């Protein structure tokens, strides 16, 4: 992929496992799960894209920042939750690609503590952040709330999946998702049985059966961070309609580099299959 996403997740879990018995609060655990960057090194304008700064406020009062990139043609709108490292600026190459090739409008936002968003990240906090992003889209007169698709990458998959259990999207796209943080610890550090001490859950496997939305799940077959088997387990537990796409040769962070056309075709096929209501409101 064209920027940091979750490359630090595996090394972070190692530290969490080693230190878990010493954790009296959640601050140490948080430091080894989230890898935020502050500020933004670029904007969509530098990539030739029209955009608006999206100022969001979570239900607990945290101010968040994102970008809304409009599109012509009245298509669906993407709500995008990124991985656990970097900022929305690191996703600009893919933002441009999706906008140009699929003509899709999108909102991408930074979690609390990332980019220009206030606060510190946490599991509950990221869930609130996604809710704020959805509320922002639903409040725009140029967005039809019935035509919003959720897209999550890595830890972002867990975040939008949680949102989908409460607010059903028109479609759900998960890229390189893991079953849970505890399963990640078990996978990479089986000789350190301290995963039950982790407060952060992101229990996607326990939630996906409650999602009632068409699903597209993509996973690289050489993913060394989140094993392909975890993606398959999630897919098997999901409700139909659903599609599983393996990206040949892709690791965790290079899927859009290695398998761009494979991903594009899967996205286009998925969007075409969605039973979207005709036209946005007011058209």
Order of alpha helices (4+ residues) and beta strands (2+ residues): alpha-alpha-beta-beta-beta-beta-beta-alpha-beta-alpha-beta-alpha-beta-alpha-alpha-beta-alpha-beta-alpha-alpha
